[in-house]
């Protein structure tokens, strides 16, 4: 959440302000549009003020952010000067202005920078563990547009990410840095090129049979009939993923969107696939097709049509593996000859197949284990997981909450094992106190989790001979997933001493290989018709839709704010009019999210939740429930989105101004793209996001206002 300049001033003068108000971070670190400090539009402002007032990240802000984090850890006694910090990045900053600043910040703080260069995000925590490094930075804005950048921070403990309390502490540290003082500091730490060793580690990890899941007897044949189009989104997996897929044994691998020129996620990657279940031929038609310029998608149609007969007979599969810019998210595409269309498999569906494969191959090990997914998922995901024999768990949005849940489950397992052992008496009171602390609803601090783990590990060494209780499996983990493409299963990293360490990271390549293994084994013997039917509907789908509003003032929507209560009242009123009984539910990890469960006397169970995006400048109204509730939920959502549209737009935002200009141009009817007047590439981005908001749609004659777009424009004029 962005701070006001007033709050910034209060922090600088050591005045007390609430934790909720001074977190710079969103769901996963910081990310925003980038500017260079030399830009005229930001003259006479500090890097902190530029971020707070204008929402821009400069290279100086990146340096401050990295420096503040390392200095804060040194001050807290968590690391020492001269310790190693791992740094990687995606290709969106080809000139290296912002990545160099992060390296500089780390080295000025006194730590050594182990530099990986352009690498997928999961390699940062992986290499941290391998080198026993004290922390890690991934410079990326993930699936966000190419004009944005950011930082993901990884902790030394299990690759966990910062939690709200840590965000608050780091925010204070960032705002207290004096930019002029930092500029004068010398580089105390070393720059160490670690790319070659790190990439070797990633290839070795990705190809290990234990991580690919490929049965030894099927290594040479399992993927032989698959032609795979790899869409690297011009990101971190360019020239990496395709190489791995070839070595795994795919019949033919074609790499698309692998240019390391900064054009990340441009008409490529997973973000544009979100919310899609099928891509038809009409969607790639020139002029009107939303995927007409998506090279990977058009290539799949080309290959599919060319090999239509062999696909229809089941002799060949035409598939796509689609990633985001930093390589931790994966979507799958499959060409269905009977429909001449592409089936889109999202993160939840990929997780379904992976989970089914695990429990089918080893029911004794996985029955009763936890299936973790976020509130964004189809509600039927949890239902289906339970039907398969898993224990479903729901978390807030963000893979960090899945990772935290895994860490807590593992700690609980260790504690429970000791309690059931003959050496129960040596279970120290300090461990039990720390265990109570990490479960405190009012305190979410990753360092407390780390302290608990360190003490447990020491205890494990002391209590040699204590065996785990084999029957106690109800707190073990199987899989964690986000609908947006994060899919987490246990992997095994071979350390320098030859031992294998269990790791849990969002890893697009691992998820892709595991998904293909699962579907080939589970569905490979089925008829072509049954194969594609199962891919299209792996479980009974519920109704799932998210309505967005972009370019907003996020500070207006938080728990018990005027707008928060207004939206809540609207949902309650409309839900009751549709014979739902609304009930407010809270998540300690995301208290500002408005989550309302809807139940009816007919047994319908649905949910509407509203939350600010932690990664983009937008807010979403999320509708989840059974298909029979679709019309009711859509009605509630449309009423809700109008409240937000009329109250939350940030008209000082330059993209919002551009949006307004485009809307005005369309007021009298359709306008072709060639006649629309806007600055490139910002205008192209805004036009795409206007379509995602439902304000405009593309027709044969060009873009035209939707009913919602007309309403919004007329309402805005009335209020101005």
Beta strands, then each sheet from edge to edge (+ up, - down):
strand 1: 30-34
strand 2: 56-57
strand 3: 84-89
strand 4: 112-118
strand 5: 135-139
strand 6: 148-155
strand 7: 191-193
strand 8: 226-231
strand 9: 252-256
strand 10: 278-279
strand 11: 317-323
strand 12: 330-336
strand 13: 341-345
strand 14: 370-374
strand 15: 391-395
strand 16: 477-481
strand 17: 487-488
strand 18: 491-494
strand 19: 500-503
strand 20: 543-550
strand 21: 581-585
strand 22: 594-599
strand 23: 605-612
strand 24: 618-625
strand 25: 696-699
strand 26: 702-705
sheet 1: 2+ 1+ 6- 5+ 3+ 4+ 7+
sheet 2: 9+ 8+ 11+ 12- 13+ 10-
sheet 3: 15+ 14+ 16+ 17-
sheet 4: 18+ 19-
sheet 5: 20+ 24- 23+ 22- 21+
sheet 6: 25+ 26-
end
